[in-house]
Amino acid sequence: MIKPLISILMPYKNTARFLEACLDSIIDQGYIHWELLAVDDHSKDHSTDILQEYAGREPRIKLSLNSGKGIIPALRTAYAMSSGEFITRMDSDDIMYPDKLQCLLSGLQSHGKGHVAVGKVKYFSDRGISDGYARYESWINALTEQGENYKEIYKECVIPSPCWMISREDLDASGAFVSNRYPEDYDLTFRFYEQGLKCIPCSETLHMWRDYDSRTSRTSEHYAQNYFLQIKLHYFLKLDYDRSRPLVIWGAGYKGKTLAKGLKEQGVPFTWLCDNPNKIGKRIYDQSLIHYTQLAGLENPQSIISVANASAQEDIRQYLGQLNLNNTGDAFFFC
């Protein structure tokens, strides 16, 4: 039986101190039919020296220089070099569990086209993991276990960027790496969602996700909060907004204001709710804030919730339930 080839796309930039552990974890995979497309995003350390040394003794590793600048052009460069039937990503500072490739591939082979395989992740760091990352790890792994990743897609990126696999056919149908939107992993996740690709449930931890101060997601402007909000609003208006229903924003903090401004700029009408007596009646972006109980006077509204506090979110859920607005398509939690 012919074993399919898996193409691993791996941009890298200044990760020399982590590369050997990363590459060893790929070489040590139980599934051996892979190719690694490693693309240098203009590194200034000795990352490329390390990769050249590995490639000299491992023909499955192929090297290239980014044809542009940044992760998206690097992914395009890697993808253009690839020839595998199945595609996955790898971060050059992370570590694969030995059965990662086999587990993801087996899921795709058993479920067929129209699916994306995902695995659970574990954060690690020399200094320990913050409560925020621990909560994110627990949250995304719980979704992955049930294959319900899209259920909370407007909260955060629900598919970990270095722990998915997909057929080339389905990736191409989703637009692959054509989009210029950052964060690129979140944008691709939304395009999987748009394409109707189903996430395969997985209870196995397959990837070790390294955290450190200089990692790209911490330092690049492309991963700032406003970029996430822009992507959320773009895809909500494209995929889930029902123009026949009144639209509501809950909350007038930074996220609420950013979303309100975005809706105003696009000419989308909305009602703005809050429970802060100091803000009720005020006008921001020429839009009045009103008390949340006035939601009851709207006919079948859709709600965008920008309130981050967990207790407040639960209160909002209960109130929406009282109004029979707790069905799919009624409320979207953006944080």
Secondary structure, DSSP 8 states (H G I E B T S, - for coil): -----EEEEEEESS-HHHHHHHHHHHHT-S---EEEEEEE-S-SSSHHHHHHHHHHH-TTEEEEE-SSSSHHHHHHHHHHH---SEEEE--TT-EE-TTHHHHHHHHHHHH-SSEEEE-EEEEE-TT---HHHHHHHHHHHHHHHHT-GGGGTTTS--S-TTSEEEEHHHHHHTTTT----SSHHHHHHHHHHHHT-EEE---SEEEEEE--TTSHHHH-GGGSHHHHHHHHHHHIIIII--TTS-EEEE--SHHHHHHHHHHHHTT---EEEE--TTTTT-EETTEEEEEGGGGGGSSS-EEEE----HHHHHHHHHHHHHTT--STTTEEE--
